[in-house]
Amino acid sequence: MAETINADMGANVWKIMAAEGDSIEEDGVVLILEAMKMEIPVMAEDDGEIVKIHVKEGDTVTPGQPLYDIEAE
């Protein structure tokens, strides 16, 4: 079952580093948020496959908004 990863804070989606269907290792960067002139990497908590990316570069996200779904291996 896929797990949805949500935004911890309000920010802008600066760069998406993975694509749907990509395998990613634990601590691999999925995307980078930008808030208050700081870049915040959002990393995978487990090895797995990116099932769905809910945002695109340039989007503004709010706390609790879904960012991506990952299916753990």
PDB file of N, CA, C and O in Angstrom:
ATOM      1  N   MET A   1       0.844  -1.181   0.000  1.00  0.00           N
ATOM      2  CA  MET A   1       0.000   0.000   0.000  1.00  0.00           C
ATOM      3  C   MET A   1       0.890   1.245   0.000  1.00  0.00           C
ATOM      4  O   MET A   1       1.871   1.327   0.738  1.00  0.00           O
ATOM      5  N   ALA A   2       0.531   2.183  -0.823  1.00  0.00           N
ATOM      6  CA  ALA A   2       1.319   3.410  -0.949  1.00  0.00           C
ATOM      7  C   ALA A   2       1.077   4.332   0.245  1.00  0.00           C
ATOM      8  O   ALA A   2      -0.024   4.396   0.791  1.00  0.00           O
ATOM      9  N   GLU A   3       2.124   5.034   0.629  1.00  0.00           N
ATOM     10  CA  GLU A   3       2.050   6.028   1.699  1.00  0.00           C
ATOM     11  C   GLU A   3       2.126   7.414   1.068  1.00  0.00           C
ATOM     12  O   GLU A   3       2.951   7.663   0.189  1.00  0.00           O
ATOM     13  N   THR A   4       1.259   8.307   1.524  1.00  0.00           N
ATOM     14  CA  THR A   4       1.276   9.684   1.027  1.00  0.00           C
ATOM     15  C   THR A   4       2.158  10.527   1.937  1.00  0.00           C
ATOM     16  O   THR A   4       2.003  10.509   3.158  1.00  0.00           O
ATOM     17  N   ILE A   5       3.082  11.266   1.334  1.00  0.00           N
ATOM     18  CA  ILE A   5       3.954  12.172   2.073  1.00  0.00           C
ATOM     19  C   ILE A   5       3.401  13.584   1.880  1.00  0.00           C
ATOM     20  O   ILE A   5       3.171  14.022   0.753  1.00  0.00           O
ATOM     21  N   ASN A   6       3.191  14.285   2.984  1.00  0.00           N
ATOM     22  CA  ASN A   6       2.591  15.617   2.970  1.00  0.00           C
ATOM     23  C   ASN A   6       3.609  16.690   3.318  1.00  0.00           C
ATOM     24  O   ASN A   6       4.641  16.415   3.929  1.00  0.00           O
ATOM     25  N   ALA A   7       3.299  17.917   2.918  1.00  0.00           N
ATOM     26  CA  ALA A   7       4.153  19.064   3.239  1.00  0.00           C
ATOM     27  C   ALA A   7       4.095  19.346   4.744  1.00  0.00           C
ATOM     28  O   ALA A   7       3.025  19.296   5.351  1.00  0.00           O
ATOM     29  N   ASP A   8       5.248  19.642   5.334  1.00  0.00           N
ATOM     30  CA  ASP A   8       5.323  20.003   6.753  1.00  0.00           C
ATOM     31  C   ASP A   8       5.059  21.488   6.974  1.00  0.00           C
ATOM     32  O   ASP A   8       4.711  21.910   8.076  1.00  0.00           O
ATOM     33  N   MET A   9       5.229  22.280   5.907  1.00  0.00           N
ATOM     34  CA  MET A   9       5.110  23.734   6.037  1.00  0.00           C
ATOM     35  C   MET A   9       4.652  24.323   4.710  1.00  0.00           C
ATOM     36  O   MET A   9       4.658  23.647   3.681  1.00  0.00           O
ATOM     37  N   GLY A  10       4.260  25.571   4.748  1.00  0.00           N
ATOM     38  CA  GLY A  10       3.960  26.282   3.523  1.00  0.00           C
ATOM     39  C   GLY A  10       5.257  26.599   2.798  1.00  0.00           C
ATOM     40  O   GLY A  10       6.218  27.057   3.417  1.00  0.00           O
ATOM     41  N   ALA A  11       5.295  26.359   1.496  1.00  0.00           N
ATOM     42  CA  ALA A  11       6.523  26.569   0.726  1.00  0.00           C
ATOM     43  C   ALA A  11       6.183  26.532  -0.759  1.00  0.00           C
ATOM     44  O   ALA A  11       5.048  26.263  -1.152  1.00  0.00           O
ATOM     45  N   ASN A  12       7.199  26.808  -1.572  1.00  0.00           N
ATOM     46  CA  ASN A  12       7.090  26.673  -3.022  1.00  0.00           C
ATOM     47  C   ASN A  12       7.845  25.425  -3.449  1.00  0.00           C
ATOM     48  O   ASN A  12       8.900  25.114  -2.896  1.00  0.00           O
ATOM     49  N   VAL A  13       7.311  24.714  -4.426  1.00  0.00           N
ATOM     50  CA  VAL A  13       8.014  23.557  -4.983  1.00  0.00           C
ATOM     51  C   VAL A  13       9.067  24.114  -5.932  1.00  0.00           C
ATOM     52  O   VAL A  13       8.745  24.643  -6.996  1.00  0.00           O
ATOM     53  N   TRP A  14      10.322  23.988  -5.535  1.00  0.00           N
ATOM     54  CA  TRP A  14      11.419  24.555  -6.306  1.00  0.00           C
ATOM     55  C   TRP A  14      11.875  23.601  -7.414  1.00  0.00           C
ATOM     56  O   TRP A  14      12.031  24.011  -8.564  1.00  0.00           O
ATOM     57  N   LYS A  15      12.091  22.310  -7.057  1.00  0.00           N
ATOM     58  CA  LYS A  15      12.600  21.353  -8.043  1.00  0.00           C
ATOM     59  C   LYS A  15      12.101  19.956  -7.691  1.00  0.00           C
ATOM     60  O   LYS A  15      12.122  19.553  -6.528  1.00  0.00           O
ATOM     61  N   ILE A  16      11.656  19.232  -8.696  1.00  0.00           N
ATOM     62  CA  ILE A  16      11.265  17.832  -8.525  1.00  0.00           C
ATOM     63  C   ILE A  16      12.402  16.974  -9.056  1.00  0.00           C
ATOM     64  O   ILE A  16      12.807  17.101 -10.211  1.00  0.00           O
ATOM     65  N   MET A  17      12.909  16.101  -8.198  1.00  0.00           N
ATOM     66  CA  MET A  17      14.097  15.317  -8.515  1.00  0.00           C
ATOM     67  C   MET A  17      13.789  13.884  -8.964  1.00  0.00           C
ATOM     68  O   MET A  17      14.675  13.192  -9.465  1.00  0.00           O
ATOM     69  N   ALA A  18      12.541  13.434  -8.790  1.00  0.00           N
ATOM     70  CA  ALA A  18      12.158  12.069  -9.147  1.00  0.00           C
ATOM     71  C   ALA A  18      10.903  12.129 -10.016  1.00  0.00           C
ATOM     72  O   ALA A  18      10.222  13.153 -10.075  1.00  0.00           O
ATOM     73  N   ALA A  19      10.614  11.031 -10.678  1.00  0.00           N
ATOM     74  CA  ALA A  19       9.425  10.949 -11.521  1.00  0.00           C
ATOM     75  C   ALA A  19       8.584   9.757 -11.095  1.00  0.00           C
ATOM     76  O   ALA A  19       9.080   8.827 -10.459  1.00  0.00           O
ATOM     77  N   GLU A  20       7.311   9.794 -11.452  1.00  0.00           N
ATOM     78  CA  GLU A  20       6.445   8.661 -11.162  1.00  0.00           C
ATOM     79  C   GLU A  20       7.039   7.411 -11.803  1.00  0.00           C
ATOM     80  O   GLU A  20       7.464   7.440 -12.958  1.00  0.00           O
ATOM     81  N   GLY A  21       7.066   6.321 -11.053  1.00  0.00           N
ATOM     82  CA  GLY A  21       7.641   5.065 -11.530  1.00  0.00           C
ATOM     83  C   GLY A  21       9.099   4.880 -11.166  1.00  0.00           C
ATOM     84  O   GLY A  21       9.627   3.777 -11.305  1.00  0.00           O
ATOM     85  N   ASP A  22       9.772   5.935 -10.701  1.00  0.00           N
ATOM     86  CA  ASP A  22      11.181   5.828 -10.306  1.00  0.00           C
ATOM     87  C   ASP A  22      11.322   5.040  -9.018  1.00  0.00           C
ATOM     88  O   ASP A  22      10.503   5.163  -8.108  1.00  0.00           O
ATOM     89  N   SER A  23      12.371   4.229  -8.948  1.00  0.00           N
ATOM     90  CA  SER A  23      12.776   3.613  -7.688  1.00  0.00           C
ATOM     91  C   SER A  23      13.654   4.617  -6.967  1.00  0.00           C
ATOM     92  O   SER A  23      14.441   5.330  -7.588  1.00  0.00           O
ATOM     93  N   ILE A  24      13.512   4.666  -5.653  1.00  0.00           N
ATOM     94  CA  ILE A  24      14.306   5.611  -4.867  1.00  0.00           C
ATOM     95  C   ILE A  24      14.770   4.921  -3.597  1.00  0.00           C
ATOM     96  O   ILE A  24      14.047   4.113  -3.015  1.00  0.00           O
ATOM     97  N   GLU A  25      15.971   5.245  -3.178  1.00  0.00           N
ATOM     98  CA  GLU A  25      16.525   4.679  -1.953  1.00  0.00           C
ATOM     99  C   GLU A  25      16.170   5.561  -0.762  1.00  0.00           C
ATOM    100  O   GLU A  25      15.889   6.750  -0.911  1.00  0.00           O
ATOM    101  N   GLU A  26      16.186   4.963   0.404  1.00  0.00           N
ATOM    102  CA  GLU A  26      15.970   5.717   1.634  1.00  0.00           C
ATOM    103  C   GLU A  26      16.913   6.915   1.659  1.00  0.00           C
ATOM    104  O   GLU A  26      18.090   6.786   1.323  1.00  0.00           O
ATOM    105  N   ASP A  27      16.407   8.066   2.050  1.00  0.00           N
ATOM    106  CA  ASP A  27      17.126   9.335   2.110  1.00  0.00           C
ATOM    107  C   ASP A  27      17.432   9.938   0.733  1.00  0.00           C
ATOM    108  O   ASP A  27      18.140  10.942   0.646  1.00  0.00           O
ATOM    109  N   GLY A  28      16.910   9.340  -0.335  1.00  0.00           N
ATOM    110  CA  GLY A  28      17.035   9.949  -1.660  1.00  0.00           C
ATOM    111  C   GLY A  28      16.106  11.159  -1.749  1.00  0.00           C
ATOM    112  O   GLY A  28      14.991  11.128  -1.226  1.00  0.00           O
ATOM    113  N   VAL A  29      16.557  12.208  -2.400  1.00  0.00           N
ATOM    114  CA  VAL A  29      15.763  13.436  -2.495  1.00  0.00           C
ATOM    115  C   VAL A  29      14.696  13.264  -3.581  1.00  0.00           C
ATOM    116  O   VAL A  29      15.002  12.967  -4.736  1.00  0.00           O
ATOM    117  N   VAL A  30      13.436  13.459  -3.176  1.00  0.00           N
ATOM    118  CA  VAL A  30      12.315  13.367  -4.109  1.00  0.00           C
ATOM    119  C   VAL A  30      12.030  14.740  -4.714  1.00  0.00           C
ATOM    120  O   VAL A  30      11.833  14.868  -5.922  1.00  0.00           O
ATOM    121  N   LEU A  31      12.011  15.761  -3.863  1.00  0.00           N
ATOM    122  CA  LEU A  31      11.795  17.117  -4.343  1.00  0.00           C
ATOM    123  C   LEU A  31      12.397  18.115  -3.369  1.00  0.00           C
ATOM    124  O   LEU A  31      12.749  17.772  -2.240  1.00  0.00           O
ATOM    125  N   ILE A  32      12.509  19.355  -3.826  1.00  0.00           N
ATOM    126  CA  ILE A  32      13.074  20.415  -2.994  1.00  0.00           C
ATOM    127  C   ILE A  32      12.054  21.531  -2.888  1.00  0.00           C
ATOM    128  O   ILE A  32      11.551  22.038  -3.890  1.00  0.00           O
ATOM    129  N   LEU A  33      11.759  21.905  -1.646  1.00  0.00           N
ATOM    130  CA  LEU A  33      10.878  23.030  -1.380  1.00  0.00           C
ATOM    131  C   LEU A  33      11.719  24.263  -1.093  1.00  0.00           C
ATOM    132  O   LEU A  33      12.871  24.149  -0.675  1.00  0.00           O
ATOM    133  N   GLU A  34      11.152  25.432  -1.313  1.00  0.00           N
ATOM    134  CA  GLU A  34      11.831  26.695  -1.005  1.00  0.00           C
ATOM    135  C   GLU A  34      10.899  27.515  -0.128  1.00  0.00           C
ATOM    136  O   GLU A  34       9.742  27.762  -0.468  1.00  0.00           O
ATOM    137  N   ALA A  35      11.441  27.927   1.009  1.00  0.00           N
ATOM    138  CA  ALA A  35      10.685  28.776   1.935  1.00  0.00           C
ATOM    139  C   ALA A  35      11.667  29.712   2.623  1.00  0.00           C
ATOM    140  O   ALA A  35      12.733  29.285   3.068  1.00  0.00           O
ATOM    141  N   MET A  36      11.314  30.973   2.711  1.00  0.00           N
ATOM    142  CA  MET A  36      12.134  31.978   3.391  1.00  0.00           C
ATOM    143  C   MET A  36      13.577  31.967   2.869  1.00  0.00           C
ATOM    144  O   MET A  36      14.533  32.091   3.636  1.00  0.00           O
ATOM    145  N   LYS A  37      13.708  31.815   1.537  1.00  0.00           N
ATOM    146  CA  LYS A  37      15.006  31.816   0.856  1.00  0.00           C
ATOM    147  C   LYS A  37      15.899  30.633   1.244  1.00  0.00           C
ATOM    148  O   LYS A  37      17.115  30.674   1.058  1.00  0.00           O
ATOM    149  N   MET A  38      15.281  29.580   1.786  1.00  0.00           N
ATOM    150  CA  MET A  38      16.020  28.362   2.130  1.00  0.00           C
ATOM    151  C   MET A  38      15.481  27.205   1.294  1.00  0.00           C
ATOM    152  O   MET A  38      14.279  27.125   1.040  1.00  0.00           O
ATOM    153  N   GLU A  39      16.370  26.311   0.868  1.00  0.00           N
ATOM    154  CA  GLU A  39      15.977  25.111   0.147  1.00  0.00           C
ATOM    155  C   GLU A  39      15.839  23.968   1.148  1.00  0.00           C
ATOM    156  O   GLU A  39      16.752  23.702   1.929  1.00  0.00           O
ATOM    157  N   ILE A  40      14.690  23.297   1.116  1.00  0.00           N
ATOM    158  CA  ILE A  40      14.412  22.207   2.039  1.00  0.00           C
ATOM    159  C   ILE A  40      14.202  20.925   1.239  1.00  0.00           C
ATOM    160  O   ILE A  40      13.177  20.782   0.573  1.00  0.00           O
ATOM    161  N   PRO A  41      15.162  19.980   1.291  1.00  0.00           N
ATOM    162  CA  PRO A  41      14.976  18.728   0.559  1.00  0.00           C
ATOM    163  C   PRO A  41      13.938  17.850   1.261  1.00  0.00           C
ATOM    164  O   PRO A  41      13.927  17.745   2.487  1.00  0.00           O
ATOM    165  N   VAL A  42      13.078  17.231   0.476  1.00  0.00           N
ATOM    166  CA  VAL A  42      12.104  16.260   0.988  1.00  0.00           C
ATOM    167  C   VAL A  42      12.611  14.904   0.530  1.00  0.00           C
ATOM    168  O   VAL A  42      12.649  14.612  -0.666  1.00  0.00           O
ATOM    169  N   MET A  43      13.004  14.069   1.505  1.00  0.00           N
ATOM    170  CA  MET A  43      13.665  12.808   1.208  1.00  0.00           C
ATOM    171  C   MET A  43      12.760  11.622   1.490  1.00  0.00           C
ATOM    172  O   MET A  43      11.869  11.688   2.337  1.00  0.00           O
ATOM    173  N   ALA A  44      13.004  10.528   0.761  1.00  0.00           N
ATOM    174  CA  ALA A  44      12.268   9.287   0.974  1.00  0.00           C
ATOM    175  C   ALA A  44      12.652   8.711   2.333  1.00  0.00           C
ATOM    176  O   ALA A  44      13.827   8.694   2.700  1.00  0.00           O
ATOM    177  N   GLU A  45      11.654   8.242   3.075  1.00  0.00           N
ATOM    178  CA  GLU A  45      11.909   7.660   4.390  1.00  0.00           C
ATOM    179  C   GLU A  45      12.274   6.186   4.303  1.00  0.00           C
ATOM    180  O   GLU A  45      12.835   5.631   5.247  1.00  0.00           O
ATOM    181  N   ASP A  46      11.963   5.543   3.175  1.00  0.00           N
ATOM    182  CA  ASP A  46      12.254   4.128   2.945  1.00  0.00           C
ATOM    183  C   ASP A  46      12.624   3.935   1.482  1.00  0.00           C
ATOM    184  O   ASP A  46      12.367   4.800   0.644  1.00  0.00           O
ATOM    185  N   ASP A  47      13.238   2.775   1.181  1.00  0.00           N
ATOM    186  CA  ASP A  47      13.412   2.386  -0.213  1.00  0.00           C
ATOM    187  C   ASP A  47      12.022   2.158  -0.793  1.00  0.00           C
ATOM    188  O   ASP A  47      11.136   1.655  -0.103  1.00  0.00           O
ATOM    189  N   GLY A  48      11.825   2.525  -2.052  1.00  0.00           N
ATOM    190  CA  GLY A  48      10.524   2.278  -2.646  1.00  0.00           C
ATOM    191  C   GLY A  48      10.400   2.821  -4.047  1.00  0.00           C
ATOM    192  O   GLY A  48      11.390   3.188  -4.680  1.00  0.00           O
ATOM    193  N   GLU A  49       9.156   2.871  -4.529  1.00  0.00           N
ATOM    194  CA  GLU A  49       8.851   3.376  -5.866  1.00  0.00           C
ATOM    195  C   GLU A  49       7.915   4.571  -5.737  1.00  0.00           C
ATOM    196  O   GLU A  49       6.942   4.530  -4.984  1.00  0.00           O
ATOM    197  N   ILE A  50       8.213   5.627  -6.472  1.00  0.00           N
ATOM    198  CA  ILE A  50       7.351   6.800  -6.490  1.00  0.00           C
ATOM    199  C   ILE A  50       6.117   6.435  -7.320  1.00  0.00           C
ATOM    200  O   ILE A  50       6.219   6.160  -8.516  1.00  0.00           O
ATOM    201  N   VAL A  51       4.958   6.438  -6.670  1.00  0.00           N
ATOM    202  CA  VAL A  51       3.726   6.033  -7.334  1.00  0.00           C
ATOM    203  C   VAL A  51       3.041   7.231  -7.989  1.00  0.00           C
ATOM    204  O   VAL A  51       2.570   7.136  -9.122  1.00  0.00           O
ATOM    205  N   LYS A  52       2.985   8.353  -7.281  1.00  0.00           N
ATOM    206  CA  LYS A  52       2.277   9.537  -7.773  1.00  0.00           C
ATOM    207  C   LYS A  52       2.941  10.778  -7.208  1.00  0.00           C
ATOM    208  O   LYS A  52       3.283  10.818  -6.026  1.00  0.00           O
ATOM    209  N   ILE A  53       3.127  11.791  -8.044  1.00  0.00           N
ATOM    210  CA  ILE A  53       3.595  13.100  -7.589  1.00  0.00           C
ATOM    211  C   ILE A  53       2.407  14.048  -7.727  1.00  0.00           C
ATOM    212  O   ILE A  53       1.859  14.211  -8.817  1.00  0.00           O
ATOM    213  N   HIS A  54       2.017  14.667  -6.629  1.00  0.00           N
ATOM    214  CA  HIS A  54       0.811  15.492  -6.585  1.00  0.00           C
ATOM    215  C   HIS A  54       1.064  16.967  -6.903  1.00  0.00           C
ATOM    216  O   HIS A  54       0.114  17.741  -7.020  1.00  0.00           O
ATOM    217  N   VAL A  55       2.321  17.365  -7.044  1.00  0.00           N
ATOM    218  CA  VAL A  55       2.655  18.780  -7.253  1.00  0.00           C
ATOM    219  C   VAL A  55       3.529  18.921  -8.497  1.00  0.00           C
ATOM    220  O   VAL A  55       4.026  17.934  -9.039  1.00  0.00           O
ATOM    221  N   LYS A  56       3.706  20.167  -8.939  1.00  0.00           N
ATOM    222  CA  LYS A  56       4.636  20.434 -10.033  1.00  0.00           C
ATOM    223  C   LYS A  56       5.521  21.611  -9.631  1.00  0.00           C
ATOM    224  O   LYS A  56       5.191  22.368  -8.718  1.00  0.00           O
ATOM    225  N   GLU A  57       6.629  21.751 -10.315  1.00  0.00           N
ATOM    226  CA  GLU A  57       7.541  22.852 -10.006  1.00  0.00           C
ATOM    227  C   GLU A  57       6.809  24.182 -10.119  1.00  0.00           C
ATOM    228  O   GLU A  57       6.065  24.417 -11.071  1.00  0.00           O
ATOM    229  N   GLY A  58       7.030  25.047  -9.136  1.00  0.00           N
ATOM    230  CA  GLY A  58       6.390  26.352  -9.104  1.00  0.00           C
ATOM    231  C   GLY A  58       5.121  26.398  -8.270  1.00  0.00           C
ATOM    232  O   GLY A  58       4.634  27.482  -7.949  1.00  0.00           O
ATOM    233  N   ASP A  59       4.573  25.232  -7.910  1.00  0.00           N
ATOM    234  CA  ASP A  59       3.384  25.207  -7.059  1.00  0.00           C
ATOM    235  C   ASP A  59       3.694  25.750  -5.672  1.00  0.00           C
ATOM    236  O   ASP A  59       4.818  25.629  -5.185  1.00  0.00           O
ATOM    237  N   THR A  60       2.701  26.344  -5.047  1.00  0.00           N
ATOM    238  CA  THR A  60       2.778  26.722  -3.640  1.00  0.00           C
ATOM    239  C   THR A  60       1.988  25.685  -2.858  1.00  0.00           C
ATOM    240  O   THR A  60       0.837  25.397  -3.187  1.00  0.00           O
ATOM    241  N   VAL A  61       2.608  25.122  -1.816  1.00  0.00           N
ATOM    242  CA  VAL A  61       1.945  24.111  -1.006  1.00  0.00           C
ATOM    243  C   VAL A  61       1.688  24.648   0.396  1.00  0.00           C
ATOM    244  O   VAL A  61       2.373  25.553   0.873  1.00  0.00           O
ATOM    245  N   THR A  62       0.690  24.068   1.037  1.00  0.00           N
ATOM    246  CA  THR A  62       0.331  24.432   2.407  1.00  0.00           C
ATOM    247  C   THR A  62       0.613  23.251   3.321  1.00  0.00           C
ATOM    248  O   THR A  62       0.718  22.120   2.846  1.00  0.00           O
ATOM    249  N   PRO A  63       0.740  23.490   4.626  1.00  0.00           N
ATOM    250  CA  PRO A  63       0.984  22.379   5.542  1.00  0.00           C
ATOM    251  C   PRO A  63      -0.096  21.302   5.407  1.00  0.00           C
ATOM    252  O   PRO A  63      -1.291  21.598   5.387  1.00  0.00           O
ATOM    253  N   GLY A  64       0.351  20.053   5.316  1.00  0.00           N
ATOM    254  CA  GLY A  64      -0.561  18.930   5.198  1.00  0.00           C
ATOM    255  C   GLY A  64      -0.953  18.575   3.774  1.00  0.00           C
ATOM    256  O   GLY A  64      -1.603  17.553   3.553  1.00  0.00           O
ATOM    257  N   GLN A  65      -0.572  19.397   2.803  1.00  0.00           N
ATOM    258  CA  GLN A  65      -0.917  19.114   1.406  1.00  0.00           C
ATOM    259  C   GLN A  65      -0.096  17.928   0.904  1.00  0.00           C
ATOM    260  O   GLN A  65       1.109  17.878   1.152  1.00  0.00           O
ATOM    261  N   PRO A  66      -0.718  16.963   0.198  1.00  0.00           N
ATOM    262  CA  PRO A  66       0.030  15.836  -0.337  1.00  0.00           C
ATOM    263  C   PRO A  66       1.101  16.273  -1.337  1.00  0.00           C
ATOM    264  O   PRO A  66       0.850  17.110  -2.204  1.00  0.00           O
ATOM    265  N   LEU A  67       2.291  15.698  -1.205  1.00  0.00           N
ATOM    266  CA  LEU A  67       3.386  15.958  -2.127  1.00  0.00           C
ATOM    267  C   LEU A  67       3.578  14.793  -3.093  1.00  0.00           C
ATOM    268  O   LEU A  67       3.616  14.985  -4.309  1.00  0.00           O
ATOM    269  N   TYR A  68       3.699  13.586  -2.547  1.00  0.00           N
ATOM    270  CA  TYR A  68       3.891  12.411  -3.396  1.00  0.00           C
ATOM    271  C   TYR A  68       3.475  11.164  -2.641  1.00  0.00           C
ATOM    272  O   TYR A  68       3.357  11.175  -1.416  1.00  0.00           O
ATOM    273  N   ASP A  69       3.251  10.078  -3.392  1.00  0.00           N
ATOM    274  CA  ASP A  69       2.944   8.757  -2.824  1.00  0.00           C
ATOM    275  C   ASP A  69       4.119   7.851  -3.121  1.00  0.00           C
ATOM    276  O   ASP A  69       4.689   7.889  -4.212  1.00  0.00           O
ATOM    277  N   ILE A  70       4.482   7.026  -2.129  1.00  0.00           N
ATOM    278  CA  ILE A  70       5.574   6.069  -2.308  1.00  0.00           C
ATOM    279  C   ILE A  70       5.115   4.690  -1.839  1.00  0.00           C
ATOM    280  O   ILE A  70       4.458   4.552  -0.807  1.00  0.00           O
ATOM    281  N   GLU A  71       5.476   3.685  -2.617  1.00  0.00           N
ATOM    282  CA  GLU A  71       5.206   2.294  -2.283  1.00  0.00           C
ATOM    283  C   GLU A  71       6.522   1.717  -1.757  1.00  0.00           C
ATOM    284  O   GLU A  71       7.473   1.529  -2.516  1.00  0.00           O
ATOM    285  N   ALA A  72       6.567   1.438  -0.446  1.00  0.00           N
ATOM    286  CA  ALA A  72       7.798   0.915   0.167  1.00  0.00           C
ATOM    287  C   ALA A  72       8.081  -0.486  -0.334  1.00  0.00           C
ATOM    288  O   ALA A  72       7.166  -1.265  -0.603  1.00  0.00           O
ATOM    289  N   GLU A  73       9.372  -0.794  -0.456  1.00  0.00           N
ATOM    290  CA  GLU A  73       9.792  -2.131  -0.893  1.00  0.00           C
ATOM    291  C   GLU A  73       9.910  -3.057   0.289  1.00  0.00           C
ATOM    292  O   GLU A  73      10.253  -4.228   0.124  1.00  0.00           O
TER     293      GLU A  73
END
